[in-house]
Amino acid sequence: MAAEILDIVLLLALPASGKSEVRRYMKHLSPEKRKKDFFMGPDVQLDDFPYVHLMRRIDDELAALSKPRIYFAAPDRPFRDPLDWGTLTQLLNEDFDYLTARPSKEPESASLHFFDRLDRASRVVGAPARMAELDHDARQAIAGSIENEARELWDERKPGQKIELKGRTLVIEFARGGPQGSTMPLAAPFGYQYSLGILSKHILAKACILYVWVTPEESRRKNENRTDPNNPGSILHHGVPIEVMLNDYGCDDMDWLEANAERKGTVTVKAHNKTFHLPVARFDNRVDKTSFLRAEAKKWKKEDVSAVHEGLKGALARLAGLPTAAV
C-alpha cells in the first residue's frame, strides 16, 4: 500500500548534482500538487552545508589572527580530520531533535552556542573538541567576527520551534563520497554507509532516500559552473574546491549500497542494534535537467519544467510504494 505522505526524505547526491535546485522547484509547487504528484506534505528542510561554511569561517578568522586552522588545512583543502563527516551527521541529528524540543534560553552569543555544538558533535564521533582547545581571547575574537552569521543560523535552527512533523515531509540534504579511484565499500568515515549508520534511530525509522544521480565528472562540471566566489555561503551558488571534489567526492558508494542491499530497492543500514531497510529511488540527472532552476521562475521553459517534474514524480512514487522497515 502506497504511503499518502513520505515522512522523511534523505536527499543525497554528489555536490552540485541538483539537490538544492530540486528543493527550490518543490517550493514553487502548490501544496495540493506536491502531495498528489510527489507524496510530500508541507516540507521542513535540514542540510549540513551551513556547518561546513561555519567551520571554514572559523578557520579564516583563525588565519587572520595568525593562528593555525583547526578544521581544514587551507581554504581549498578537505577536512584535516575525516571524522568531521560524522560531526556533520551528528549536527543533523541534533537539528532533528531540536525541531520538537522545548524552547531554550536565547544565547547571549550565538557564535559561542555553535562552538559548543561543534565540540559536542565532534566528541560523539570520536573527533577532538577543537573549539574548547582555543585560548579565551581567540574564541572571543572569532565569536565577535562571525556573530551575525551565527545568529541567522540560530534563528533558523534554534530548539523550541515546536514544529509538528505529522502531516509534513522532512527533507534532509547532504553529500558524502570518497577519494577518486577508491575501491568499494568506502572505508569509514567516508561515504554514505558511514553517515547513514550514525543517523538517529528516529530518523532511520521513517526515512527513504531520493538520490540525485550524476557522475563525478558531471558533478565537477556543474560545481564549476555554479560557483559564485562572492557568495560562498549560498546554498545555490557556493563552490566546492577542486581538491575537495577529487578527494572527498571523487566517487560515492550509492551503487555499492544498492547492489549489496538485503532487499531490492533499498539501502541496508545496520545501526542501533537494528537493521533498517531504507527505500531508495533515483532522479536521473546525468544529463543536466536542473541548472535552469537557479534562474528566476519566470524564465523557466515549460519543457524543462516537465522533464524535472516527471523525473521526480516517478522516483517519489517508487518511494511511496516501498514501506520503510527495521528488523
C-alpha positions in Angstrom: 0.0 0.0 0.0 1.4 3.4 -1.1 2.2 6.0 1.5 0.0 9.1 1.4 2.8 11.3 2.5 6.5 10.5 2.8 7.7 11.2 6.4 11.5 11.8 5.9 13.3 12.1 2.6 17.1 11.9 2.6 18.1 14.0 -0.4 21.5 12.6 -1.3 24.0 13.2 -4.1 27.4 14.5 -5.0 27.9 18.3 -4.8 26.3 20.4 -7.5 24.2 17.5 -8.6 20.9 19.4 -8.4 19.8 18.7 -4.8 19.2 22.3 -4.0 17.6 23.0 -7.3 15.2 20.2 -6.7 14.3 21.7 -3.3 13.8 25.0 -5.0 11.4 23.5 -7.6 9.4 21.8 -4.9 8.9 25.1 -3.1 7.2 26.5 -6.3 4.5 23.8 -6.3 1.2 24.2 -4.6 0.6 22.0 -1.5 -2.0 20.1 -3.5 0.3 19.4 -6.4 3.2 18.4 -4.2 1.0 16.0 -2.3 -0.7 14.5 -5.4 2.4 14.0 -7.6 5.3 13.8 -5.1 3.6 12.3 -1.9 5.0 15.2 0.1 3.3 17.3 2.7 4.4 20.8 3.7 8.2 20.4 4.0 10.7 21.1 6.7 14.3 21.2 5.4 17.6 20.5 7.0 21.1 20.3 5.5 24.6 20.3 6.8 26.2 22.9 4.4 25.7 25.8 7.0 28.0 23.9 9.4 30.7 23.4 6.7 30.5 27.1 6.0 30.8 27.9 9.7 33.9 25.7 10.1 35.5 27.4 7.2 34.6 30.8 8.6 36.2 29.9 11.9 39.4 28.8 10.1 39.5 32.0 8.2 39.3 34.0 11.4 42.0 31.9 13.0 44.2 32.6 10.0 43.5 36.3 10.3 44.8 36.0 13.9 47.9 34.2 12.6 46.8 31.0 14.3 46.6 27.5 12.7 43.4 26.4 11.1 41.7 23.6 13.0 39.2 22.2 10.6 40.8 22.5 7.2 44.5 22.7 6.2 43.7 25.5 3.8 40.6 27.2 2.3 40.7 24.9 -0.7 41.6 21.6 1.2 39.5 18.8 2.6 38.9 18.2 6.4 42.0 17.8 8.5 40.2 15.0 10.3 37.8 12.9 8.2 35.8 12.1 11.3 34.2 15.5 10.8 31.9 13.8 8.2 30.5 12.3 11.4 30.5 15.6 13.2 28.2 17.0 10.4 25.9 14.0 10.7 25.7 14.4 14.4 24.8 18.0 14.0 21.9 17.0 11.7 20.8 14.5 14.5 20.7 17.5 16.9 18.8 19.6 14.4 16.2 16.9 14.1 15.8 16.7 17.9 15.5 20.5 18.1 12.5 20.5 15.8 10.3 19.2 18.6 12.4 20.3 21.6 11.3 22.6 24.4 12.3 26.2 24.0 15.7 27.1 25.3 17.1 30.4 26.6 18.3 32.8 23.9 22.1 32.6 24.0 24.0 35.8 24.7 26.3 34.7 21.9 25.1 32.6 19.0 28.7 32.0 18.0 29.6 30.5 21.3 26.5 28.4 21.2 27.6 26.9 17.9 31.2 26.5 19.1 29.8 24.2 21.9 27.6 22.3 19.4 30.6 21.7 17.2 32.6 20.3 20.1 29.8 18.2 21.4 29.1 16.7 18.0 32.8 16.1 17.4 33.2 14.2 20.7 30.3 11.9 19.9 32.0 10.6 16.8 35.5 10.5 18.4 37.0 13.7 17.0 38.7 16.2 19.2 36.8 19.2 20.7 38.9 21.8 18.9 37.0 25.0 19.9 37.4 24.2 23.6 41.2 24.0 23.0 41.4 27.6 21.7 42.5 30.3 24.2 39.9 32.6 25.5 40.9 35.7 23.5 40.9 33.8 20.2 37.4 32.3 20.9 36.0 35.7 21.8 37.6 37.4 18.7 36.2 34.7 16.3 32.8 34.8 18.0 32.6 38.5 17.5 33.6 38.3 13.9 31.0 35.7 12.9 28.2 36.6 15.3 25.8 37.9 12.6 26.1 34.8 10.6 25.8 32.6 13.7 22.7 34.5 14.8 21.0 33.9 11.5 21.7 30.2 11.8 20.4 30.2 15.4 17.2 31.8 14.3 16.7 29.1 11.7 17.6 26.1 13.8 17.0 27.0 17.4 15.3 24.5 19.7 11.8 25.1 20.8 10.1 26.0 17.5 7.8 23.0 18.2 7.4 22.0 14.6 4.7 19.4 14.2 6.1 16.8 11.8 2.9 14.8 11.5 1.4 15.5 8.0 4.7 17.2 6.9 7.7 15.8 5.0 11.1 16.4 6.5 13.8 16.7 3.7 17.4 16.2 5.0 20.0 17.0 2.4 23.7 16.0 2.5 26.5 14.8 0.2 29.1 12.1 1.0 31.8 10.4 -1.0 35.4 9.3 -1.1 38.7 9.8 -3.0 38.7 9.4 -6.7 39.6 5.8 -7.7 38.6 4.3 -4.3 37.6 0.6 -4.1 34.2 -0.3 -2.5 33.0 -0.3 0.1 34.4 3.1 1.1 36.3 3.0 4.4 34.7 4.8 7.3 34.3 7.7 7.9 33.9 8.3 4.1 30.7 7.6 2.1 27.0 7.2 2.8 27.4 3.8 4.6 29.2 5.5 7.5 27.0 8.6 7.7 23.7 6.7 7.3 24.9 4.4 10.1 25.2 7.1 12.6 21.9 8.9 11.9 19.4 9.0 14.7 17.3 5.9 15.0 14.2 8.2 14.9 15.3 9.4 11.5 16.2 6.0 10.2 12.8 4.5 11.3 10.9 6.8 8.9 13.5 7.6 6.2 13.7 6.9 2.5 16.4 8.0 0.0 16.0 10.2 -3.1 19.3 10.0 -4.8 20.1 12.6 -7.5 22.2 10.7 -9.9 25.1 12.4 -11.6 28.6 11.2 -12.5 31.6 12.6 -10.6 32.7 14.3 -13.8 29.3 16.0 -14.2 29.3 16.9 -10.5 32.7 18.7 -11.1 31.4 20.4 -14.2 28.3 21.7 -12.5 30.2 22.7 -9.4 32.5 24.9 -11.5 29.5 26.5 -13.4 27.5 27.3 -10.3 30.4 28.8 -8.2 30.0 32.4 -7.2 33.1 33.4 -5.3 31.3 36.5 -3.9 28.6 34.3 -2.3 30.3 31.4 -0.5 27.5 30.9 2.0 24.8 30.4 -0.6 23.1 27.1 -0.9 22.6 27.5 -4.7 25.8 29.2 -5.6 28.6 28.0 -3.3 31.5 26.3 -4.8 33.5 23.2 -3.6 37.3 23.5 -4.1 38.6 21.1 -6.7 40.9 19.2 -4.3 37.8 18.5 -2.1 35.9 17.4 -5.2 38.6 14.9 -6.1 39.5 13.7 -2.6 36.1 13.8 -0.8 33.7 13.5 -3.7 35.7 11.7 -6.4 33.2 8.9 -6.1 30.4 7.7 -3.9 29.1 4.4 -2.6 25.4 4.5 -3.6 25.8 2.0 -6.4 27.6 -0.4 -4.0 25.0 0.1 -1.3 22.1 -0.7 -3.6 23.9 -3.7 -5.2 24.6 -5.1 -1.7 21.3 -4.4 0.0 19.5 -7.2 1.7 16.3 -6.1 0.0 15.9 -5.0 -3.6 15.1 -1.3 -4.0 16.5 -0.4 -0.6 19.7 0.5 1.2 20.6 -1.6 4.2 21.7 0.3 7.3 22.8 -1.6 10.4 22.6 0.8 13.3 21.3 1.0 16.9 21.3 -2.8 17.2 18.8 -3.0 14.3 18.7 -3.4 10.5 16.9 -0.6 8.6 15.9 -1.1 5.0 15.6 2.4 3.5 13.7 2.6 0.2 15.8 4.3 -2.4 15.0 5.8 -5.8 17.0 7.8 -8.3 16.3 11.0 -10.1 18.5 10.7 -13.2 20.3 14.0 -13.7 23.3 12.6 -15.6 22.2 14.8 -18.5 21.6 18.1 -16.7 17.9 18.7 -16.1 18.1 21.1 -13.2 20.6 24.0 -13.6 17.9 26.2 -15.2 16.1 26.2 -11.8 18.7 28.6 -10.4 17.2 31.3 -12.7 14.1 33.3 -11.9 11.0 31.2 -12.2 9.5 33.4 -14.9 12.4 32.3 -17.2 11.8 28.6 -16.8 10.8 26.8 -20.0 7.8 24.6 -20.0 9.6 21.6 -21.5 12.4 21.9 -18.9 9.9 22.0 -16.0 8.1 19.0 -17.4 11.4 16.9 -17.5 12.2 17.7 -13.9 8.6 17.2 -12.7 8.1 13.8 -14.4 11.5 12.5 -13.3 10.8 13.4 -9.7 7.3 12.2 -9.9 8.4 8.7 -10.9 11.2 8.5 -8.3 9.0 9.6 -5.4 6.1 7.4 -6.5 8.5 4.4 -6.2 9.5 5.6 -2.7 5.9 6.0 -1.6 5.2 2.4 -2.6 8.0 0.9 -0.6 7.5 1.0 3.2 10.4 1.7 5.5 11.2 -1.2 7.8 13.6 -2.1 10.6 14.2 -5.6 11.9 
